[in-house]
Amino acid sequence: MTPMRDPDTDVSSFTHRRGVHGRMDWWAKPVGMLLLAGLLLVLGYVLWTISSSDGYARELISAGVGAVITLITAALVAMIALRDRIRTLLDKQTLRRFAGETWDERAIHVGQMHIPQVCIVASCSQGEEWTERTTVSYVQTEAVAPDDLVRVAREARLPALLEQRETEGFVLTNGSQAALTRATLSLVGQGRNRRPHYTLGIGTSEYFDFATVNVQLDEPLPTPDGSSESLRRRWGRYPGSVLDVNGLPAAATIGSGTAVVTKDERLILGIRASTFVARSSPVAGRRGVHVVAEGLLPDDVDDTGAFCPRVGALRGVREELHIGPRADNIAAVTRLIETGFCFDQLRWQPYFTFVARIDRTWDEIHTAMSSARDAWEVETLISLPFDIEHAGVRRLLRGDHPDLALVSNHAGAALWFALLHKHGYSQMRDELS
């Protein structure tokens, strides 16, 4: 059963209530200009017909009519801008409502696109990063203390995973991971300008715990008492918002996904190789592709020493594609766009998504991929036009591409947010429908 959300603290309820309601008073200006211009035009015509054909009054009226026509032209231009603004605001309202609905549906579902087990915390809109409407701060907390069942699962499953690693040849190593330990929500600002602000507690966990627990939450786990229920059913925890990570029995390990876009508007995708979670194509006969995916680390911090997902995302792009600020990098990131903050219900994993725009074309960089430090994560690179109007991109998001398949819901979420930032919700919905 999904826990009920408090409408006074839950961000999806708050943003849905705000919407466009109470903020449409600015439409009156251009409409009023048109009404006034029409009235003056009628009055001018009446006065012109009754005035003398060679008198000063007719010249004055003619000048006035010309001014009114100019006013009408200005009002029409304003109405065009008004139409675009209304569409933008309605898109934002829809996205706010849509973000809340993903927690109930446990999926991002638009048209024929279905990204399972991903729930939106905060979303970008066309040309606007999610951090422009929602703010976040990070505080350091203690390391996550493993639940008793976490230790049981690790002891029971890890030996088989390590043996499987040797026989199948995929990469699986332990190490410290950044984990979300708690989340609180407040509203900052005044009046209608109040915005949701998240305070996120960041602790540490171990990757082996993630591999044996979070990745296998729904797998049966035999225990000494004779039960073989899954960990999810044993714990009975089904987060209904990001605030429900408070007190989760397993660490909510944080990840990021970055869609890299070249100077000539090509989306770079990697054919996944020997990684643990996404090491094979999810559909027989198709190649599995991913964006730059990265587990965030405790030392992904900014200049102030605070945890920073942007730093982790840039690290992932640098290590996997050899794109970064160094002189020996094959390209540089010119802009890192924060497109989304979501929560993976499948693995209890907070997930930040980005678009990294780089200063090189596809032809200039794809041959140099092998020099990247973590090039083993990708067998080869491919590119697609960064455009939802391209049939291949649409089919990849919908899951019916004949040759390619997104390897995980994380890849789908990163691609959705990236294209949403470029095209806006209305166009994305129309193209995917």
N, C-alpha and C positions, 0 to 999 in steps of 0.2 A: 504493500500500500504506500502511495506517495504521501509524505508528510504535507500537511497544509501549510501555506505560506502566509505570513503576517502581512496584510495589505499596507500596514503603516511602515514597514521596513523593507519589504521586497522591492527590488529595483524594477522588475518587470511591471508590477502593479503601478508603481509611481510614475514610470514613464508613459504607460498606457493612459493613465488619467490625464496627464498633461496634454499630450498630443497637440492638435491644432486648436482645440477648443479654447475660446477666450483670447485667441491671438489673431483674429481675422479682421480687426478693426482697420488695419491699414489698407484694405481693399477700397474703402470709401473715397480715397483721394482721386484715383484715376476715373472712377465712375462719376464722381461729382464733377470732375472737369468736363467729361463728355456731356452731362446733362446741362451744365451751365453754358457750354459752347453751343449746344443745340438751341437752347432758349435764345441766346444772343443772335444766333444766325437767323432764326425766325423773325425776331424783332427787327434786325437789320434789313431783312427783305421787305417787311411791311413798310418801314420808314423810307426805304429806297424807292418803292413804288409810288409813294405819295409825295415825294420831294420833286422839286423842279429839276428838269434834265440838265440845265446849265448852271445850277446854283452851287454855292459852296457847301451846302448841307449834303448834297449827293456825293461830292468828293470825300467829305468826312465820313459818310456812311460806308462808301466803298473801301476806304482805308480800314475802317472798323471791321468790315466783313473779312478783309484779308487777314487781320489779326486773329479773328475767330477761327478761320480755317487753319492758321498756324497752331492755334490752341488745340483744335481737333486732332491735327497730326501728332502733336506731342502726347495727347491723351491716348491715341491708338498705340503709339510706341510704348507708353506706360502700361497699357493693357497686355501687350505681348510679354513684357517683363513680368507683369503680374501673373500671367498664365504659367510661366516657367517657375515663379516663386511658389505658387500654389502647388504645382506638381512636386517640387522639391520638398515642401513641408508635408504633403500627403505621403510621400515616400518615407520620410522620417517617422511619421506617425505609424505607418504600416510596419516599418522595421521594429519599432518599439513594441508593438503588439505581437509581432512575429517572434521576437526574442523571448517573450514570456511563454508563448505557445510551444516553443521547442522543448521547454522543461516538461510540459504535460505530454507532448507527443514523443519525447525522448528521441528526437531526430530533427534534422534540418530538411524540410520537405517543401520543395517549390516545383510546381509543374511535374515533370517526369523525373526530377532529380530527388534522390532520397539518400541522405547521409545519416546512417543510423548511429544512435547513442551519442550524439553530439548536441549539447545544449548551449545556447548563446547567453553569455553574461553581458557583453557589450559589443555592439557592432558598428562598423564604419557605415557611411552612406556615400553617395557619389561625390568624389573629390574631398571628402572629409574623414579624417581619422577618428577612431572611436574615442581617443583620448581628448578630443576637442569638446566632447559632451559629458564624458565621465572621467573622473580623476582617480588616481590610485597612489598609494604610498606603501612602502614595505618596511617592516620592522623585523629585526632578528629575534628568533626564539630558540628555545632549546632543541636539541636533536629529538627526533620522533622516537618515543619509547615503544618497542615492538609489543603488540598484543600477544597473549599466549598462543593463539592459533597461528599467528604469523611465524612464530618460532617452530611450531609443529609443521607448518607447510614447508618452511625452508628446509628443515631436516629431512622431510619425506621426499621432496621433489628435486632438490639441488643435485644429489648424486646422479640421478637419471639425466638431468639436463646437461651436466658436465660430460657424461658419457656420450650423449647425443651430439654434443659439440664436436667431439673428436671424430665421430663416425661421419657426420654430415658436413663438417668443415665450416660451420658458421662461427661468427665472432661473438663471444659472451665473456665479458670481464666484469669484475666487481669494481666499485668505486663509490665515492660520496655523490649524492644527488641532492639538488634543491627540492624541498617539499613544502607544500602549503599546509600549515598547521592550524591556522584559524583565519576567519574573514569576518569583518564587521562592516556595516554600511551606515553612512550618515548622509545628510543633505547639507550642502554648503552653499553659501550665497544668500541672497535676499529675494523675497517675492517670487515672481515668475522665473527669475534667473537662477533659482536653486538647481544644483546639479548633484547627482549621486557621487559619493566619494567612498571608495573602498580602501580599507586598511587591511593589508594582507600580512600575516605572520609567516616568516620564512624560516624553516628549520632544515635539518639534513636527514637523509636516510641512505640506505645502501641499495645498489642496483640489483643485487641478488634477491633482496626482499621484493623489489618490484617484479622481477622475473618469475619468482615462485608464488607470488600472491596476486598482485594487481593484474598481471597478464592472464592469470588462471582463476579469476574470481568465481567463474561459473563451472569449473571442473570439480568433479567429486573428490573429496579428500577423506580417505579412510582415517579414522582416529582410534585410539585404544579402547574407547567405549563402544566400538562396533558400528558407529554411524559413518555414513559416506556422503553426507550432504555437501553441497558446495559451500565455500566460505560466505558467499553473498547471502545465501539462505540462512546459514547459521547466525550471521550477524544481524540479518534483517534490516540492513541499512540501504535506503534508496534515496539518495540526495535529491531534493526538490528545488534547490537553489545552491549557489556557490556558498552561501552561509552555512549550509549543512555539512561542510567539511569539518566544522568544529566538532572534535571528538570522534572522528572516524577511526576505526580500529586499525586501519592500514594507512601507510603514508600516501598522501596525494602528491606523487612525484610530478614535477612541473616540466612541460615540454614546450617546444616552439616549432613552427613550420614557416618557412620563408620561400615565397615564390620569386624567383630571380627573373627579371625582365631585361632584355638587352636594349641597346640604343636603338635598334631597328624594330622594336616592338615584337620580339620573339620571347616566348616563355620557355625557360630551360627546365627540362624534366630529366630525372635520372632513372635509368633502368636499374632497379635495386639488385644488389648482389648478396653477399653473405652476412647480412645483419640478422639479429636475433628475432625481433618482432616482425619485420616485413622482409623476410628472406626469400619469398617465392611469390609468384603471381597468384592472386586469389581466384582466378578463373582459368581453367585449363585451356591451353592454346593461345593465351594472350600474355604479353609481357607486362610485368608489374612496374608502374612508374610512381615516382614520389617527388615532392618538392624537397628542399633542403630541410631535413628534420633533425632536431637536436634535443637531447635531454639537457636541461639547464643544470648548471653546477653552482655550488655555494660561492665560488669565487668569481661568478659572473656579476661583477659589481662596477658601478660607475666611479667617477673621480672622487665622489664623497664617501665611498665605501659602502653605499647602499646597494642592495640587490637590484639588478636591472636586466629584464628580459631582452632588451635591445642589444646589450653587450653579448649575451649568449647567442642571439640570432646572428650577429655579425661574426662571431667566432665560428659558428657552424658554416657560414658561407665561405669564410677564409679557409677553414680546414678541408671542407669537402670539394670546393671548386677553385681554391687558390685565388680567390678574389678578395682584395682588401687594400689597405693603405701602404703596404710596403713596396719598395721599388721593384722587387722581383715578382710581385703579384701580376697575374695576367690581365687584370682589370681592377677597377675601383668602384665602390658603391657610391653613387652620387646622391642617392636619397633612400632612406629606410622609412617606409610608411607603415604605421601601426594600424592594421586592418581589423583585428578582432581579438576578443578575449572570450574563450568558451571553456566548456567542461566536458570531458570525455566520460560518459557514464559507464562505458564498458570497462575502463581501467581505473576509474576514479582519478583522472589526471587533468589538472588545469592545463590549458593550452593557449599560447599566445601566437597569433599569426601576423605575418609581415609581407610586404612587397619590397624587394631590394632592386632598385633601378641602377644599372651599371653603365659605364661609359664606353663600352665596346659593343660591336655588332656580333651576331651569332657566328659569322664566318671567322671573325678574328679570335674567338676564344675557344671554340670547341676542340680544336686540335691540341690545345695545351692542357687539357683536363688531367692527364696522367701525372702532372707535376704536383697535384694537390696532395696534402699530407694524408687525408683520409679517403683517397681515391678508391680504396678497396670497398667502400660502401656502395659504389656505383660501378656497374659493368661498362656502361657507355652512356653518353648524353644524347638526348634528342631535343628537338624544339618544335613548338607549335605556335601559330600566330596568337598573340595575346589579345584575343577578340572573341567575345561570345557569339558573334555572327558567323564565325568559322564552324563549319559542320563538325569537324573533328574535335574541337574543344567542347561543343555542346554534347556530343555523344560520349566523350570521356566523362563529363560531369554526370550525365544521365546513366552511365554504366553500360551502354550498349555499343561501345566502340569495338570494331571487329578485331583490332590488333593490340590495343592497349587497355589496361585496367588500372585504376588507382589502387595502390596496395593496402590502403587503410582508410578509415574514416578521418584520420588526421589529414591525409593528403587531400581528401575531398573538401574538408573544411577550409584548408589554406587556399585552395583554388577558388572556392566559392567566394570567400572574403576578398581575394585579390580582384576578381572580375566584378564583384559588387562595387568596390571602390572606383573602378573605372567607368562602369556603365550605369549604376544605379539600380534600385530594386525593380522598377517598372519594366525596364528593358530586359533585365535578367529573367523576370517572371514570364514575360511574353516569349522570349527565345526558348526557354526551357519547357514551355507549354506547347 
